[in-house]
Every structure is written in C-alpha cells, then in structure tokens.
Amino acid sequence: MVIEALSALAESKPSPWVLEAVPAVASAGLPVESQTGLPGVLSAEPEPATINKRRLLAQRNPLPLFVPTQPNQVRSADFMSDGLYSGLQFRTFNVLDGLTREILAIEINTSLPSRRLVRVLEQLKAERELPDILRTDNGPEFLGEAFTE
C-alpha cells in the first residue's frame, strides 16, 4: 500500500518528489515511521534475502565450547599479523594450551603456508601428547591441502 503510493508519486512527479512524498503519504492516512518521519516502507513485508550464488557458505553447526579440566586436553591455534616500521608485514602462528594458556609454539614469517603449519604441529606431537581437541577458526590456512591430509 505504501509502496504503491510512493510509486505513483514517483511517476507523477519525476523531479525531487521526495520532499512532497512524506506529507502526501501521511495525509493519505498511510503509516509513517515514528522515529524517522519517513513512509512506513520498513514496516512492509521484507524482501526475501538473496544469496550470492558464487559464494555459498557451508551450513555451520557449532559445538558447545569444551572447558578443559587438565593440561593438553585442548589446544588453540590462531594467527596474528603486524607490520614493521619499514612497512613489511609479518604473521605469527600461535599454539596455546587451553587450560594453562601456556604458549606451546610461535612461528613467525611473512608467509605461513599450510605445509609450515603441519611441520609445527608435527614438532608439537613429538614433544607432547596429542590433545583431544584442536580449536581453530577454520581460516584458509587450516583448509589447505597439506593440512587436511
């Protein structure tokens, strides 16, 4: 109803009709948003959300966060990045124990491909027992071919 009224005004007054549209819609008894004073287009039925077909996201089913009760049950792995004064960017790969927050490994370089992550995790495996859970953010580094094998 509001959309039809605005469309009719837009067709009849192709110049700056917006200044006249709000009073015209309000005087016609159509709903007007109380906070903005604009026609109640926001209260109309919303359009269905469109999905970008090029980039379909996988359905996520997050698990509840597991709280460790002893060391080496859960490890967290993530990246940080920073830059030097010269402008050179670098990244760090950090592995932490979930209970003690002990930093088990830090790998620093300008590029950290998934093969490098595998090497760091293999070194941790040789030094300590494997954890029950490895918590990551599923970034592209963790989805590389070398890491998923």
Secondary structure, DSSP 8 states (H G I E B T S, - for coil): -HHHHHHHHHHH--SS-HHHHHHHHHHTT--B-TTT-SBGGGGS--------TTS-------------SSTTSEEEEEEEEEE-TTS-EEEEEEEEETTT--EEEEEEES---HHHHHHHHHHHHHHS---SEEE----GGGGSHHHH-
